[in-house]
Amino acid sequence: MAQPLMPHATASWLVDNTALSFPQIAEFCGLHILEVQAIADDTAGTKYTGRDPVRAHELSMDEIHKGEADSNYALQMLKGPDPVRRTKGPRYTPVSKRQDKPDGIAWILRNHPEISDGAIGKLIGTTRTTIQAIRDRSHWNITNIQPKDPVTLGLCSQRELDALVARAAKKAGIAAPSDNRLEGDREALITELRKERDDARARAEEALAGEEALFGSGTEG
């Protein structure tokens, strides 16, 4: 399925301007539902300026209305962005995140040894030489490499990683790991976000009550 040119910014706009459900937005933008939840609750690591998919001619208002009327409806894109054609080589990674690649590679090697070096290279955007150096601990910076989830580092999406793990497990003839961790993380995250939101609302109400009391007493005097 085609995805918006700027999925996170598009998700931000849909959260702010429509009544679509988080699963619908996640599916349309090719994101994980937790990413959409974080955007909605302003806890995402990066603040995104909303991008209107209607003005970008990627989504029609009719589609949005259909989705708002039926939470099970899958939004259909009007057109997909022109793909960036690459004949060979690893995927592009922004300069700001390249220093995180070794940590992401180390995490995959430790947690999913069934994934091939070629698949890791395509997912992270690195070379087999680098992967092998991290595996046999001959990498020049090995003492500073700490295994970290590549999704958390922003090197790939949760959906990409899950799909890769499932394919590798199937090819290796082993059962794909159940994602019980995800459900626990999701519930914990949502609970934490709701508590923060409730606390913020309570503080705002207290401040408003204080201002009303202050101005009220000033008027009476």
URJO-V531094 format. One record per helix or strand. SS is the DSSP state (helix for helix, strand for strand). FROM is the first residue (numbers start at 1). TO is the last residue. If there is no record, write none. Layout:
SS,FROM,TO ; SS,FROM,TO
This chain:
helix,7,17 ; helix,22,29 ; helix,33,40 ; helix,61,69 ; helix,95,98 ; helix,101,111 ; helix,117,124 ; helix,128,135 ; helix,142,144 ; helix,158,172 ; helix,180,220
